[in-house]
Every structure is written in C-alpha cells, then in structure tokens.
C-alpha cells in the first residue's frame, strides 16, 4: 500500500468521486431550473444507469485493444473535456435540458469503461498479501467521500450556483486525470494481431465468469442482494420515514448517513483485521448475509427512530465487508485484463438489476405497504444466504482452495 502509483490511483479516484457527486448536485439544480419538471429530474438517474449499462457491455472492446492505464487516463480526460464544453455552452446560451441529458449520456458511457479499469489496476499496484487491506482502505475512502460530498455539494449550491459547481467539477476531473497520468504499471502487450473479434471481446467476460465457479457464485449472490438493497433508495426510505416513524423528511438524511457510517466502520474493521477476514472469507459471507436479512426485517418493522438509525448503521457493516471480500476474490481468480472484463460484466448486471429493482420495490411499496417491501427484501437476502450455504465450497480464496487440495493429496 506504500506504492506511490497506488497512492496516485486512490488520490485520483478520490477527486473523481468527489467530482461525480458535485456533478450530480449541479445538474439536478440546472435541470430543475431549466424545466421545473420532476419528470426531467427522474431522467438524470435513468439516463446515467442505462448508458453505464450499455458502456459496461461494450467495455471489453476497449479493454482488449488498449492498456488499462491509457483507458483510465483517456476516459477521465474525456469526461473533463465534455463537462468543459457543457460549461461553455451554458455560459453563452440558456441551454436545453435535452442537450444536458446528451452530455450526461456521453459522460456515463465513459464512466462505464473507467470504473472496471480503475478497479482492475489495483492488483497491478498492490501485492497479494496487502490487497484485502487495500480494498478496505479504498472502500473507506469512497464511503467517506459519499458522506461528506453531498452536504458539501449542497452548501456550495446554496452559496453559488449550478454553473459554478460544474466548473469546479471540471477542475476536480482535471486533477484526477493528472494523478492517473502519474500511475506507473507494467507495460501490457496489445499488438493488433492479437486482438480478438468484437463478438469475442464482448462475450469474453461472460464466458470467463461461466468457467470460474467462485466468481459465478459471487455474481449470482450479488445479483440477488442487489435486488434487495434497492430498498435503501430515497423513494422507499422517504415513505418509511413518513409511515413507520411518522417523522419529518430530514430523517431520510439521518438514516442515509447512518447507513454510510456503518460502511465506513466496516472498512476500518477490514483494514485492522484483514488477515483474519481473509482466512475466514466463507464464514463472513454466509453469516453476513444472514445478519443483513435479519437487519432489513428489523429495520422495516420498527417504529422507534433510534432503533432505525442503529439498524441502518449495523446493516452497512456486514454488507461492506462482504463487498471487500468479493473484490479480493475477483482479484485472486483473474488476471488484470480479464479482471477488467469481469468488473464490466458485474457493473452491467448491477446497473440493470438496480434499475429494475427500484421499479419493483416502488410498486410493492405503493400497492401494499413499505413494511411489505422490507419483508420482501429480507426474504431475498435470506434466499441468498441459503444459496451461499449450498455453494459454500466456492466461497474461499484461491490460496485456501489450494491448501485444502494439498491436504487431501497423499504423501
């Protein structure tokens, strides 16, 4: 973790993540000022999700043809230039919401490529024994930025305007690009003769997942839990605060903060006890799923605000530890290029699942009750828990599987 290139990676990503938050804050204000329409505001997350999904599907085409560092630098540079063009266009004209949405779609396409590539660079920069700790550190950093970024962005918006925030985001993206350029990785061979066909590139990540039982099981588990985790989106929590807690809308913010605080604490736990967690990955995954199922059920049933905050915080602990373990196992079983493709597939699955599950849980909340929504989500996570028990032999690191195999071999 003392590698200077790893430091450049996480510092650059910190600026990029903070920029992503300010970018959304600025665009929400901008689109609402242009249209005054809630429908156009809803198009912002919809457009982002759909185009990231498309980009994730097509990312292997780029990954097979260019070095990972080059992809990261150029995608971040592209985001900076696109946002700069948007800033200039707003300065010289009133602009159009549809034009802004086109810029959002273009930036989301670049995000869908940059995200898996950035994650795939970690194994090149961090030794295997330090990856669990490094992944925990990156998660703490990401969640801390999420907790701090939204209120800071809101304060900036109150004291300035959306155009200032967009230009400030351009600055953050530019700084992120500069740090990405300073990353040093081993040269990758990308000769033209070795390029697979476009179809082979697009399907290679899916085929790899099919061939690797551990990664296939992890993505299956994440698919199920992603369906359930959409219960924490603002639309559901807002109704929960109103119906269950019977409190003001500011409590949505308190619950959201508690949820992220739990994730930050879990990241610190991973950093402190990385070796222990790495030796017991299977137990942490299985027990964590059971705890998450129970905590969703308890959270959805309580009418006491203090308990709601506690359950939201506790929910973040096993969930984030599980995500760090998933990342480490992905890194164990795949090379850098293959890992980037797997992350791209993972991103595509999660984006599509999130879009569908938000609609599904919103329908359940409106048709039945918010308590029913949490019971449904709890059941989904419990099914994931049962599936993890069935597939428990595949939920351990490559080193652990090798040691188990060697113990079975006769002398």
N, C-alpha and C positions, 0 to 999 in steps of 0.2 A: 504493500500500500504506500510505500515511500517512493515508488517510482514517479519521476517527475511527469512522465506522459500520462499516467493515471490521474495525477493532480490536475493536469491541463484538461483532461476529459471531464472530471466531475465539476471543476470550476466553470468550464464552458457550458456544461449542461445545466448548471445552476442558473446562469444568466439566461439561457434559452428557456428554461421552465418558468422563471420569473417573467420573462418577456411574453410567454404564452398566456399567462394569467392577465397581465396588463392589456394584452391584445384583445382578449375576450371582453374585459371590462370596458375598454374604449369602444369596441364595435357594438356592444349592447346599447350603450348610450347613443352612439352615432345612428344606428338603425332606428332606434325608437324616436330620436329627434327628427329623422327624415320622414318616418311613416306614421308614428303614433299607433302602430298596429302590433298587437300581441302575436298575430299570425306570422308576421315577418321576423319577430324575435325568435319564434319557435323554429324558423328555418335556419337559424345560426347553428344550433347543435345538430339539427338534422343534416345540413349540408356538410358539416365537419365530419360527422360519423360516416356518412355514405361515401364521401370521397377518400377518407382514410381507409375504408374497407376496400375500395377499388385499388388504391395505391398499394395496399398490403398484398393484394392478389398479384399485382404486376411487379412488385419489388424484385423478385428473383431475376427478372430480365436484366435489371441494372446490376444486381449483385454478382451475376455471372460474368459481367463484362468489364467491371472496374474495381480497383482496390477499395476496401471498405473506408479507409480514411478519406480518399478522394470523394466518395459518395457523400460522406458526412459533411465535409467542407463545402462541397458544391450545393448540397441541399440547403444548408444553413445560409449560405451566401445568396441562394435563390430566394429564400424567404425574406431576407433583408432587402433585396432589390425590389421584390414585389410590393412589400409594405411601404417602401420609399416612394414607389410610383403611385400607390394609393394616397399617400400623404400629399404628394404634389398635386394630384388630381383634385383632392378635396380643397386644397389651398386656392386653386384657380377656378373652381366651379363648385356649385352646390352639391353635385354628385347625385347618384341614383342608388337606391337600395339594391337593385338587381346587379348593378356594376360591382358594388361592395361584395355581394354574395359570390360573384365570379372570382374576385380576388381571394375570398375565403376558401372557395373550392380549390383554387390553384395552390394556395399555401398548405391546405390539408393534404393534397397529393404529395407534396414534398415531405410533410410530416410523416406520412405513412411509410416512406422509404427511410427517413433519418432515424426513426425510433428503433427499428430492429438492428440497424447497422451500429448505432451507438451502443446498444446492449451487447452486441456480438464482439465489440472491441475489448471488452473487459478481460476475457481470458488471455488476450494477447499481451496485456499490460500487467496482470496480477498473477503470481504463482498459484498453483492449485491449492496449496495449503492455506492461502490467505483469501481465497475467493468468497467463502461464506461471510467472513468479516467485512470484506469489501462490498458485497451485495447488501449487507445490513447497513453499512455506512451510507450507501447510495440511497437506500430507502428512507433512512432518517432524514437525509438532506432533502429528498423530494417532498416528503410529507411536511417537513418544517417550512419549506417554501410555500406549500399549499396553505398551511395555517396562517402564515404571515402575509402572503401575497395578496389574498383577497381583501382584507381590511386596508392594507396599504394602498392597493389599487382604488378602493372606494374613497379613501381620503384624498388621493391625488385627483380623482374625478370631481369631488366636491370643490376643491380649491383651484382647479384648472378647467380643462375641457377635453373632449374626446380626441381632438386633433393633437393636442399636446401629448396625450398618452400614447397615441400612435407613433409620434416621432420619438418619444422616449423608448418605446418598444424597438424601433429601428436601431437605436443606439445599443440596446441590450443584445439584440440579434447580431449586430456587428462585432461586439466584444466577444460573443460566443464563437463566432466564426474565426476570430483571431486566435483564440485558445485552441480551437480544433486544428488550425494550421500548425500549431507547435507540437502536436502529438507525433511521436516517433514510433512506428511499428515496423515489423519485419516486412521487407518487400514481398508482394504477392505476385505470382506468375499469372498473367492474364493475356496470353497470346491469342491472336484471332483464331488460330487453327484449333484451339481447344474449346471454343465457345459451343455449347450445346444449342440445339434448335430452340426457338421461342417456346414451343409447347413443352419441351423437356424442362426448360428453365422454370416455367410457371408451375409445373406439376412436381418438380423435384422435391420441394419441401414437404408436400403431402405424402409422397412416396417414402421419404425418409421417416416421417412420423409413423407410417404404417409398418415400417421394418424395425422400428425401435420400440419394444413393448413398454419400457418405462416412460418414454416421452408420450406415447399414445395414451397411456393411462393418466398421466398428469393433465394432458389437454382435455381428456374426457371429464375428469374431475372438475377442472376449471370451467368447462362449459356448463356443467350442472350448477356449480356455485355462482357463476356469473348471472344465470337466470334468477337466482335468489337474491343476489347482492344489489340488484336494482331497486330493492325495497328501500334503500337509503337515499334515493334521489329526492330532490326538493319537493316534487309533486306529491309523493306519498307522505313524507315526513311533515309537510305542511298540514295535511289532513289529519295526521296522527296527533299533532300538537293541538289542533282545534277540537277533535272529537275525544281523544283519550285523556289528554292533560288539561284541556279546556283553558289554555293559556294564550298569550299573545304570540304573534308571528315571529317575534325576536327569539323565541325558544327554538325555532328551527336552526338558527345560527349557533345557539349554545350546544345543541345536540350534535351538529355538524363538527364543531370544534372538539367536542369530547371524543368523537369517533376518530378524528385525525390525531389527537393526543395519544390515544391508545396505540395507534400505528407507530408513532414516534417512539413511545416507550418500548414497543416490541422490537423495533430496530436497534435500540440501545441494548436490549437483552441479547439479541443475536451477536452484536459486537463483543459483548462481555463473555458470553458462553458459546462462542462459535464452535469450538472443538466438541463440546458436549452435544450440541444440537446436531452436528454433522454425524456423530456416532449413533444418533437415535432418530434419524430423519423419519423413518416409518412410523414410530410412535407419535412424534409431533404432528405428522399429517393426520393420522387417524383420530387421535384424541382431540386435536384442534377442530376437526370437522364436527365431532360430537358436541364440543363446547359451543361452537358457532350456532349449531342447530338449537341448542337449549337457550342461548342468549337471545336469539331472534324471537323465540317463543315468549320468553320472559319480558323482553322489551315491548313486544306488541300487546302484552296482557296488562302491564302495569298502568296505573293512573297516577302514580307518585312521581313528580318531576325529578327528585333527587335520584330515585332508582333508575329512571330513564337515562339520566346522564351517566350513571355508573355502568349500566348495561351497554350503552353505546361505546363507552371507553373500553370496557372489557372485551367487547366484540372485536375491536381492532387488534388486540394482542395476538390471538391465535391465527387470525386471518393474515396478518402481515408476516408473521414467522413462516407460515405456510408458503406465501409468495416468494420469500427469500430462498426457502428450500427448493421450490420449483426451479428458480433461476439457477441455483447451484447444480441441480441435477441435469438441467439442459446443457450447462457448460461442460459437465462431465462426459456426456454421451455424444457430443457433436463437435466437429472442427469449426473454425471461425466462419468460413463461407456457408457451411451447412447450417450452423447455428443462426446466422442472419436470416436464412430462408425459413427456419423453424419459427423464429420470432415473428417473421412476416405472416406466416400462416396463423400463428397464435393471435396476432393482432387482428387479422381478418375475422377469425372466429369470435373474438371478444367483442369487436365493434358491431358485428351483425347480431350477436346474441343480445348485446346491450340495447340496441335499437328495438328489437322485437320484445324483449322482456319489459322495457319501460311501458310499451303499449299494453302488454298483457296485464301487468300489475296495476296499471292505471284503470284498466277495465274492471278488474276484480274489486278494486277499491271503490269505484263508482257504483258498481252493480250490487255488491254485497256490503262489506264494511272494511275499514282499514285493519281491524283486528283479523279478519279473514285473510287479508293479504299477507300479514306477518305469519299466520299459521301455515299458509301455502308455502311461503319461502322457507320456513323452518322445516317443513316436510321435504322440500327439495334438497336441502343441505343434509338432512338425515339419510336420504337415499344415496347421496354422495358418500356419506360415512359408511354405509353398508357396502357400496361398490369398492371403497378403499380397502375394506376388510377382505373382500373376495380377491382383490388384486394386490394384497399386501406384499407378496414376494417381489413385486416390481417396484416397490417404493423405497429403494435404498440406492446409495451411491455406487458407482462403478467399482470403486475400491472395495466396498463392503461385499458386493457380489463376488468379486474375485477372491476375497478371503474366505467366503463361505464355500466357494467351489474348491479351493485348495484344501480346505479342511476335510472335504468329502473324499478327496483323492487318496488312495492307499500309498503308503510309503514304499 
